[in-house]
Amino acid sequence: MVNIMESSEIINRIWHEIKMLPSKKLEIALDFIEDLKISDEAETVALLNEPGLLEEYRLAEDDIQSGDTVSWTDIRRDV
């Protein structure tokens, strides 16, 4: 069984670890977190600017609503 932590538990663990870091490492941690935020935003913007993506997404939603889908077991590959 996969252990999936709730956001609040993750935040508490991060906060606990951060409190023990020296100033220089706190600066590095902050830079890393800011980079994570920027890359997520940049990736989202890139996807939203992809020609036809939103239309394809809407069509896929329609297919799901109408049941016009294929079971993953029918298309999976044994690896």
Backbone as XML, in Angstrom:
<?xml version="1.0"?>
<chain id="A" units="angstrom">
  <residue number="1" name="MET">
    <atom name="N" x="0.833" y="-1.175" z="0.000"/>
    <atom name="CA" x="0.000" y="0.000" z="0.000"/>
    <atom name="C" x="0.883" y="1.246" z="0.000"/>
  </residue>
  <residue number="2" name="VAL">
    <atom name="N" x="0.596" y="2.198" z="-0.857"/>
    <atom name="CA" x="1.366" y="3.419" z="-0.966"/>
    <atom name="C" x="0.958" y="4.382" z="0.133"/>
  </residue>
  <residue number="3" name="ASN">
    <atom name="N" x="1.940" y="4.966" z="0.812"/>
    <atom name="CA" x="1.667" y="5.932" z="1.864"/>
    <atom name="C" x="1.595" y="7.322" z="1.247"/>
  </residue>
  <residue number="4" name="ILE">
    <atom name="N" x="0.411" y="7.870" z="1.165"/>
    <atom name="CA" x="0.212" y="9.198" z="0.610"/>
    <atom name="C" x="-0.070" y="10.146" z="1.763"/>
  </residue>
  <residue number="5" name="MET">
    <atom name="N" x="0.827" y="11.116" z="1.937"/>
    <atom name="CA" x="0.663" y="12.073" z="3.018"/>
    <atom name="C" x="-0.281" y="13.197" z="2.598"/>
  </residue>
  <residue number="6" name="GLU">
    <atom name="N" x="-1.017" y="13.683" z="3.539"/>
    <atom name="CA" x="-1.856" y="14.850" z="3.329"/>
    <atom name="C" x="-0.965" y="16.076" z="3.241"/>
  </residue>
  <residue number="7" name="SER">
    <atom name="N" x="-1.433" y="17.109" z="2.558"/>
    <atom name="CA" x="-0.653" y="18.343" z="2.423"/>
    <atom name="C" x="-0.255" y="18.908" z="3.776"/>
  </residue>
  <residue number="8" name="SER">
    <atom name="N" x="-1.164" y="18.895" z="4.729"/>
    <atom name="CA" x="-0.849" y="19.461" z="6.041"/>
    <atom name="C" x="0.273" y="18.683" z="6.725"/>
  </residue>
  <residue number="9" name="GLU">
    <atom name="N" x="0.303" y="17.376" z="6.553"/>
    <atom name="CA" x="1.371" y="16.568" z="7.144"/>
    <atom name="C" x="2.704" y="16.879" z="6.475"/>
  </residue>
  <residue number="10" name="ILE">
    <atom name="N" x="2.691" y="17.039" z="5.163"/>
    <atom name="CA" x="3.912" y="17.377" z="4.436"/>
    <atom name="C" x="4.426" y="18.743" z="4.891"/>
  </residue>
  <residue number="11" name="ILE">
    <atom name="N" x="3.522" y="19.719" z="4.983"/>
    <atom name="CA" x="3.915" y="21.061" z="5.421"/>
    <atom name="C" x="4.506" y="21.011" z="6.823"/>
  </residue>
  <residue number="12" name="ASN">
    <atom name="N" x="3.893" y="20.248" z="7.724"/>
    <atom name="CA" x="4.421" y="20.122" z="9.085"/>
    <atom name="C" x="5.813" y="19.512" z="9.091"/>
  </residue>
  <residue number="13" name="ARG">
    <atom name="N" x="6.028" y="18.497" z="8.279"/>
    <atom name="CA" x="7.358" y="17.877" z="8.222"/>
    <atom name="C" x="8.382" y="18.832" z="7.638"/>
  </residue>
  <residue number="14" name="ILE">
    <atom name="N" x="8.001" y="19.568" z="6.599"/>
    <atom name="CA" x="8.914" y="20.555" z="6.006"/>
    <atom name="C" x="9.248" y="21.621" z="7.049"/>
  </residue>
  <residue number="15" name="TRP">
    <atom name="N" x="8.231" y="22.149" z="7.724"/>
    <atom name="CA" x="8.445" y="23.171" z="8.736"/>
    <atom name="C" x="9.397" y="22.676" z="9.822"/>
  </residue>
  <residue number="16" name="HIS">
    <atom name="N" x="9.204" y="21.452" z="10.274"/>
    <atom name="CA" x="10.071" y="20.868" z="11.305"/>
    <atom name="C" x="11.526" y="20.816" z="10.831"/>
  </residue>
  <residue number="17" name="GLU">
    <atom name="N" x="11.739" y="20.388" z="9.602"/>
    <atom name="CA" x="13.101" y="20.290" z="9.069"/>
    <atom name="C" x="13.712" y="21.664" z="8.840"/>
  </residue>
  <residue number="18" name="ILE">
    <atom name="N" x="12.926" y="22.609" z="8.344"/>
    <atom name="CA" x="13.425" y="23.948" z="8.052"/>
    <atom name="C" x="13.883" y="24.654" z="9.335"/>
  </residue>
  <residue number="19" name="LYS">
    <atom name="N" x="13.166" y="24.454" z="10.424"/>
    <atom name="CA" x="13.518" y="25.127" z="11.681"/>
    <atom name="C" x="14.931" y="24.763" z="12.143"/>
  </residue>
  <residue number="20" name="MET">
    <atom name="N" x="15.454" y="23.638" z="11.686"/>
    <atom name="CA" x="16.770" y="23.185" z="12.133"/>
    <atom name="C" x="17.897" y="23.577" z="11.169"/>
  </residue>
  <residue number="21" name="LEU">
    <atom name="N" x="17.576" y="24.246" z="10.070"/>
    <atom name="CA" x="18.594" y="24.613" z="9.095"/>
    <atom name="C" x="19.287" y="25.925" z="9.457"/>
  </residue>
  <residue number="22" name="PRO">
    <atom name="N" x="20.606" y="26.011" z="9.177"/>
    <atom name="CA" x="21.298" y="27.287" z="9.338"/>
    <atom name="C" x="20.882" y="28.256" z="8.234"/>
  </residue>
  <residue number="23" name="SER">
    <atom name="N" x="21.138" y="29.542" z="8.419"/>
    <atom name="CA" x="20.691" y="30.589" z="7.491"/>
    <atom name="C" x="21.094" y="30.312" z="6.048"/>
  </residue>
  <residue number="24" name="LYS">
    <atom name="N" x="22.340" y="29.919" z="5.817"/>
    <atom name="CA" x="22.797" y="29.702" z="4.436"/>
    <atom name="C" x="21.977" y="28.601" z="3.770"/>
  </residue>
  <residue number="25" name="LYS">
    <atom name="N" x="21.695" y="27.536" z="4.478"/>
    <atom name="CA" x="20.897" y="26.447" z="3.900"/>
    <atom name="C" x="19.441" y="26.863" z="3.734"/>
  </residue>
  <residue number="26" name="LEU">
    <atom name="N" x="18.949" y="27.763" z="4.593"/>
    <atom name="CA" x="17.599" y="28.281" z="4.421"/>
    <atom name="C" x="17.484" y="29.049" z="3.110"/>
  </residue>
  <residue number="27" name="GLU">
    <atom name="N" x="18.513" y="29.816" z="2.784"/>
    <atom name="CA" x="18.526" y="30.548" z="1.515"/>
    <atom name="C" x="18.478" y="29.584" z="0.339"/>
  </residue>
  <residue number="28" name="ILE">
    <atom name="N" x="19.222" y="28.498" z="0.422"/>
    <atom name="CA" x="19.231" y="27.498" z="-0.647"/>
    <atom name="C" x="17.862" y="26.832" z="-0.756"/>
  </residue>
  <residue number="29" name="ALA">
    <atom name="N" x="17.255" y="26.504" z="0.387"/>
    <atom name="CA" x="15.928" y="25.882" z="0.379"/>
    <atom name="C" x="14.897" y="26.823" z="-0.231"/>
  </residue>
  <residue number="30" name="LEU">
    <atom name="N" x="14.972" y="28.110" z="0.110"/>
    <atom name="CA" x="14.043" y="29.088" z="-0.442"/>
    <atom name="C" x="14.217" y="29.195" z="-1.958"/>
  </residue>
  <residue number="31" name="ASP">
    <atom name="N" x="15.466" y="29.244" z="-2.414"/>
    <atom name="CA" x="15.721" y="29.290" z="-3.862"/>
    <atom name="C" x="15.119" y="28.077" z="-4.563"/>
  </residue>
  <residue number="32" name="PHE">
    <atom name="N" x="15.284" y="26.898" z="-3.953"/>
    <atom name="CA" x="14.760" y="25.666" z="-4.541"/>
    <atom name="C" x="13.237" y="25.705" z="-4.615"/>
  </residue>
  <residue number="33" name="ILE">
    <atom name="N" x="12.599" y="26.139" z="-3.540"/>
    <atom name="CA" x="11.129" y="26.208" z="-3.528"/>
    <atom name="C" x="10.632" y="27.207" z="-4.559"/>
  </residue>
  <residue number="34" name="GLU">
    <atom name="N" x="11.304" y="28.350" z="-4.657"/>
    <atom name="CA" x="10.905" y="29.343" z="-5.660"/>
    <atom name="C" x="11.074" y="28.785" z="-7.072"/>
  </residue>
  <residue number="35" name="ASP">
    <atom name="N" x="12.154" y="28.022" z="-7.306"/>
    <atom name="CA" x="12.356" y="27.399" z="-8.620"/>
    <atom name="C" x="11.253" y="26.403" z="-8.929"/>
  </residue>
  <residue number="36" name="LEU">
    <atom name="N" x="10.831" y="25.638" z="-7.939"/>
    <atom name="CA" x="9.729" y="24.692" z="-8.140"/>
    <atom name="C" x="8.470" y="25.419" z="-8.564"/>
  </residue>
  <residue number="37" name="LYS">
    <atom name="N" x="8.182" y="26.517" z="-7.905"/>
    <atom name="CA" x="6.979" y="27.289" z="-8.221"/>
    <atom name="C" x="7.052" y="27.853" z="-9.632"/>
  </residue>
  <residue number="38" name="ILE">
    <atom name="N" x="8.193" y="28.400" z="-9.991"/>
    <atom name="CA" x="8.364" y="28.990" z="-11.318"/>
    <atom name="C" x="8.258" y="27.926" z="-12.398"/>
  </residue>
  <residue number="39" name="SER">
    <atom name="N" x="8.893" y="26.782" z="-12.208"/>
    <atom name="CA" x="8.860" y="25.755" z="-13.252"/>
    <atom name="C" x="7.448" y="25.227" z="-13.441"/>
  </residue>
  <residue number="40" name="ASP">
    <atom name="N" x="6.688" y="25.073" z="-12.357"/>
    <atom name="CA" x="5.311" y="24.616" z="-12.495"/>
    <atom name="C" x="4.491" y="25.629" z="-13.286"/>
  </residue>
  <residue number="41" name="GLU">
    <atom name="N" x="4.661" y="26.899" z="-12.971"/>
    <atom name="CA" x="3.923" y="27.931" z="-13.674"/>
    <atom name="C" x="4.324" y="27.968" z="-15.145"/>
  </residue>
  <residue number="42" name="ALA">
    <atom name="N" x="5.622" y="27.873" z="-15.405"/>
    <atom name="CA" x="6.111" y="27.915" z="-16.785"/>
    <atom name="C" x="5.585" y="26.724" z="-17.578"/>
  </residue>
  <residue number="43" name="GLU">
    <atom name="N" x="5.567" y="25.553" z="-16.956"/>
    <atom name="CA" x="5.057" y="24.365" z="-17.641"/>
    <atom name="C" x="3.572" y="24.504" z="-17.919"/>
  </residue>
  <residue number="44" name="THR">
    <atom name="N" x="2.830" y="25.053" z="-16.970"/>
    <atom name="CA" x="1.399" y="25.260" z="-17.171"/>
    <atom name="C" x="1.150" y="26.228" z="-18.313"/>
  </residue>
  <residue number="45" name="VAL">
    <atom name="N" x="1.882" y="27.331" z="-18.318"/>
    <atom name="CA" x="1.731" y="28.321" z="-19.386"/>
    <atom name="C" x="2.072" y="27.695" z="-20.730"/>
  </residue>
  <residue number="46" name="ALA">
    <atom name="N" x="3.150" y="26.911" z="-20.773"/>
    <atom name="CA" x="3.546" y="26.265" z="-22.028"/>
    <atom name="C" x="2.449" y="25.337" z="-22.528"/>
  </residue>
  <residue number="47" name="LEU">
    <atom name="N" x="1.847" y="24.571" z="-21.627"/>
    <atom name="CA" x="0.767" y="23.668" z="-22.032"/>
    <atom name="C" x="-0.453" y="24.436" z="-22.526"/>
  </residue>
  <residue number="48" name="LEU">
    <atom name="N" x="-0.809" y="25.474" z="-21.804"/>
    <atom name="CA" x="-1.988" y="26.248" z="-22.194"/>
    <atom name="C" x="-1.790" y="26.974" z="-23.519"/>
  </residue>
  <residue number="49" name="ASN">
    <atom name="N" x="-0.549" y="27.237" z="-23.870"/>
    <atom name="CA" x="-0.260" y="27.899" z="-25.146"/>
    <atom name="C" x="-0.101" y="26.906" z="-26.300"/>
  </residue>
  <residue number="50" name="GLU">
    <atom name="N" x="-0.160" y="25.627" z="-25.994"/>
    <atom name="CA" x="-0.040" y="24.593" z="-27.030"/>
    <atom name="C" x="-1.265" y="24.672" z="-27.945"/>
  </residue>
  <residue number="51" name="PRO">
    <atom name="N" x="-1.047" y="24.839" z="-29.251"/>
    <atom name="CA" x="-2.181" y="24.956" z="-30.176"/>
    <atom name="C" x="-3.114" y="23.738" z="-30.099"/>
  </residue>
  <residue number="52" name="GLY">
    <atom name="N" x="-4.395" y="23.996" z="-29.899"/>
    <atom name="CA" x="-5.399" y="22.948" z="-29.915"/>
    <atom name="C" x="-5.552" y="22.158" z="-28.628"/>
  </residue>
  <residue number="53" name="LEU">
    <atom name="N" x="-4.711" y="22.423" z="-27.633"/>
    <atom name="CA" x="-4.755" y="21.624" z="-26.410"/>
    <atom name="C" x="-6.104" y="21.742" z="-25.705"/>
  </residue>
  <residue number="54" name="LEU">
    <atom name="N" x="-6.596" y="22.963" z="-25.526"/>
    <atom name="CA" x="-7.859" y="23.130" z="-24.805"/>
    <atom name="C" x="-9.021" y="22.477" z="-25.531"/>
  </residue>
  <residue number="55" name="GLU">
    <atom name="N" x="-9.035" y="22.561" z="-26.841"/>
    <atom name="CA" x="-10.103" y="21.915" z="-27.615"/>
    <atom name="C" x="-10.016" y="20.395" z="-27.454"/>
  </residue>
  <residue number="56" name="GLU">
    <atom name="N" x="-8.804" y="19.847" z="-27.527"/>
    <atom name="CA" x="-8.631" y="18.406" z="-27.340"/>
    <atom name="C" x="-9.063" y="17.989" z="-25.936"/>
  </residue>
  <residue number="57" name="TYR">
    <atom name="N" x="-8.756" y="18.817" z="-24.957"/>
    <atom name="CA" x="-9.150" y="18.532" z="-23.582"/>
    <atom name="C" x="-10.676" y="18.497" z="-23.453"/>
  </residue>
  <residue number="58" name="ARG">
    <atom name="N" x="-11.338" y="19.474" z="-24.049"/>
    <atom name="CA" x="-12.807" y="19.505" z="-24.010"/>
    <atom name="C" x="-13.412" y="18.280" z="-24.698"/>
  </residue>
  <residue number="59" name="LEU">
    <atom name="N" x="-12.832" y="17.893" z="-25.829"/>
    <atom name="CA" x="-13.322" y="16.697" z="-26.531"/>
    <atom name="C" x="-13.123" y="15.451" z="-25.668"/>
  </residue>
  <residue number="60" name="ALA">
    <atom name="N" x="-11.995" y="15.381" z="-24.994"/>
    <atom name="CA" x="-11.739" y="14.234" z="-24.117"/>
    <atom name="C" x="-12.742" y="14.195" z="-22.973"/>
  </residue>
  <residue number="61" name="GLU">
    <atom name="N" x="-13.046" y="15.362" z="-22.409"/>
    <atom name="CA" x="-14.066" y="15.419" z="-21.353"/>
    <atom name="C" x="-15.413" y="14.921" z="-21.867"/>
  </residue>
  <residue number="62" name="ASP">
    <atom name="N" x="-15.770" y="15.321" z="-23.080"/>
    <atom name="CA" x="-17.030" y="14.855" z="-23.679"/>
    <atom name="C" x="-17.025" y="13.338" z="-23.839"/>
  </residue>
  <residue number="63" name="ASP">
    <atom name="N" x="-15.894" y="12.784" z="-24.292"/>
    <atom name="CA" x="-15.782" y="11.333" z="-24.448"/>
    <atom name="C" x="-15.966" y="10.621" z="-23.110"/>
  </residue>
  <residue number="64" name="ILE">
    <atom name="N" x="-15.365" y="11.167" z="-22.068"/>
    <atom name="CA" x="-15.485" y="10.559" z="-20.743"/>
    <atom name="C" x="-16.934" y="10.600" z="-20.274"/>
  </residue>
  <residue number="65" name="GLN">
    <atom name="N" x="-17.577" y="11.749" z="-20.437"/>
    <atom name="CA" x="-18.971" y="11.889" z="-20.025"/>
    <atom name="C" x="-19.885" y="10.925" z="-20.770"/>
  </residue>
  <residue number="66" name="SER">
    <atom name="N" x="-19.603" y="10.695" z="-22.057"/>
    <atom name="CA" x="-20.463" y="9.816" z="-22.853"/>
    <atom name="C" x="-20.071" y="8.339" z="-22.727"/>
  </residue>
  <residue number="67" name="GLY">
    <atom name="N" x="-18.962" y="8.065" z="-22.025"/>
    <atom name="CA" x="-18.525" y="6.678" z="-21.874"/>
    <atom name="C" x="-17.739" y="6.164" z="-23.063"/>
  </residue>
  <residue number="68" name="ASP">
    <atom name="N" x="-17.362" y="7.043" z="-23.963"/>
    <atom name="CA" x="-16.592" y="6.657" z="-25.157"/>
    <atom name="C" x="-15.109" y="6.589" z="-24.795"/>
  </residue>
  <residue number="69" name="THR">
    <atom name="N" x="-14.765" y="5.571" z="-24.006"/>
    <atom name="CA" x="-13.393" y="5.396" z="-23.531"/>
    <atom name="C" x="-12.961" y="3.952" z="-23.725"/>
  </residue>
  <residue number="70" name="VAL">
    <atom name="N" x="-11.677" y="3.708" z="-23.514"/>
    <atom name="CA" x="-11.117" y="2.362" z="-23.613"/>
    <atom name="C" x="-10.530" y="2.016" z="-22.254"/>
  </residue>
  <residue number="71" name="SER">
    <atom name="N" x="-10.782" y="0.838" z="-21.781"/>
    <atom name="CA" x="-10.242" y="0.389" z="-20.504"/>
    <atom name="C" x="-8.725" y="0.300" z="-20.587"/>
  </residue>
  <residue number="72" name="TRP">
    <atom name="N" x="-8.049" y="0.708" z="-19.535"/>
    <atom name="CA" x="-6.592" y="0.649" z="-19.542"/>
    <atom name="C" x="-6.104" y="-0.788" z="-19.681"/>
  </residue>
  <residue number="73" name="THR">
    <atom name="N" x="-6.891" y="-1.755" z="-19.215"/>
    <atom name="CA" x="-6.463" y="-3.153" z="-19.338"/>
    <atom name="C" x="-6.471" y="-3.611" z="-20.802"/>
  </residue>
  <residue number="74" name="ASP">
    <atom name="N" x="-7.287" y="-2.945" z="-21.645"/>
    <atom name="CA" x="-7.317" y="-3.295" z="-23.054"/>
    <atom name="C" x="-6.126" y="-2.735" z="-23.826"/>
  </residue>
  <residue number="75" name="ILE">
    <atom name="N" x="-5.501" y="-1.691" z="-23.299"/>
    <atom name="CA" x="-4.404" y="-1.079" z="-24.031"/>
    <atom name="C" x="-3.053" y="-1.197" z="-23.348"/>
  </residue>
  <residue number="76" name="ARG">
    <atom name="N" x="-3.008" y="-1.725" z="-22.142"/>
    <atom name="CA" x="-1.739" y="-1.804" z="-21.426"/>
    <atom name="C" x="-0.788" y="-2.763" z="-22.129"/>
  </residue>
  <residue number="77" name="ARG">
    <atom name="N" x="0.448" y="-2.520" z="-21.872"/>
    <atom name="CA" x="1.489" y="-3.378" z="-22.434"/>
    <atom name="C" x="2.127" y="-4.139" z="-21.296"/>
  </residue>
  <residue number="78" name="ASP">
    <atom name="N" x="2.351" y="-5.416" z="-21.501"/>
    <atom name="CA" x="3.069" y="-6.188" z="-20.491"/>
    <atom name="C" x="4.540" y="-5.858" z="-20.617"/>
  </residue>
  <residue number="79" name="VAL">
    <atom name="N" x="5.117" y="-5.355" z="-19.557"/>
    <atom name="CA" x="6.531" y="-4.992" z="-19.570"/>
    <atom name="C" x="7.275" y="-5.713" z="-18.493"/>
  </residue>
</chain>
